[in-house]
Structure formats: C-alpha cells, structure tokens
C-alpha cells in the first residue's frame, strides 16, 4: 500500500518489512503540531489502520526535538473566543493526535529530543517509549496558565503512577532522560549516535513476531491491563486458544525445533 499523498510536516517511511516510521517534520518549530501536521497525521493513521502489512509503528521527530507540543498561537490570536468554541476545537485536536491509540499493532515513541506538553502526551499514547540520552520530557501546562490537555491527566498516571503524575503535572517541571527512566516514563535510554538504529532494530524484532499474538497482547495490555484477575483469566482463556489455532503457532514450534528464526504470516 502506498503512503498517503501530500503529507505536510510529516513523513511516512517503511525502512523494513512490517515497520513504519512516522516522523514529525517541522524542525524549525521544534516539531510543534501545526494544523497541516495534524491533518497529515490523521490521514497517515487512517491509512495505517487499514494496512494489514503493518506490524509496528515508530513515531519520532526530525532534528533536535521529538515534539514541543501543540501550536497554541491560535489561542492567543482569539482572545474573545468562547469556552464552547475553544472546547470544540481542542477536543478535535485531542482526538486527531490520540488516534494512534486506534492502531492494533504495537507503537513505539522514539523520543529523540524534548517531548513537551502535548508532545509528551503523544509519546504517552504509544505503547513503548525509548529516549535518547539528553532528551527532556515534561508537561508544563500549569506554567503556561492552562490545564493539562490531550488526555495528560489520564495517560500520565497510567504510565508512571499517581504520585509521580501529581508531581509532574502540579509542578510542571521537566525531567531528563535518566530521571524519566527511573520514573518509568521511558523504558530505555540510548545514546544519540545509535538511537534510531537501536529503536528500529527493536521494531524489526517486534515485526518478526506472530501478528495475531502481538495484536491480542496489545489489546490485553490496553489502559493498564485487565480490571481484575478474573477478567484476565477469561480474556486469556479466549485469546490463547485463538493463537493456538493459527498456522503461525505451528510455524513457531517447527522453528524452535529446527533452531531457526520463525517466519510468521499472520494466519
């Protein structure tokens, strides 16, 4: 399937089989979420959601930043806007960027540089986050005089726990990559020189796993996992037999017996 046409401030690339990289490409504005980038993002995610060849999606930023957040200049330019007008505009913006959560394949935020405000929320909306050494992350909404947005008050506690989320949201402070790792905000910190190569190697490893098992595992882990122990057992008692009935399961067993890498087809 070809990439969406006329993407602005966004690149869609396919560096290897099953792997898609979405690069926020507005480096002069530190990859702030322009209207054009937002429209391109929605088009790209819509396309990927329908593409069964996609097995993992990596999100990163061009240049020195991951994403500096939403382009809030329009708020200052509309001092007389009503709450209802602003609410309508903001919720559309949230839903546009959080649409990545609709993808059933694993998603990785490759935080190559600062991830601030809505930019951090975008990273939080991905399944896994890796940071380049030197990156800074934070949600300084209160320092701008505004409430957090783009599901920050849901996503951040879900990832780092309530205590750390309160600290970060109420102080608005930024953390470096090493502290982000300690907080559980990211899973790995990687040196910048090898950052994207290592992230893509991880993505290729995910893409090589059985697609049905991968998708079901992602669904099982959504929003912090199952509500309770019994719900987990009931889900797994359904999902595991689904994978046991696939051709990929038999390929995985044969590959283990033959001491070779499996070739999964999603059947």
Buried (B, 14 or more C-beta within 10 A) or exposed (E): EEBBEEBBBBBBEBEBEBBBBBBBBBBEBBBBBBEBBBBBBBBBBEBBBEBEEBBBBBBBBBBBBBBBBBBBEEBEEEEEEEEEEEEEBBEEBBBBBBBBBEBBBBBBBBBBBBBBBBBBBBBBBBBBBBBBEBBBBBBBBEEEEEEBBBBBBBBBBBBBEEEBBBEBBEEBEBBBBBBBBEBEBBBBBBEEEEBBEBBBEBBBEBBBBBBBBBBBBBEBEEEEEBEEEEEEEEBEEEBEEEBEEBEBBEBBEEBEEEEEEBEBEBE
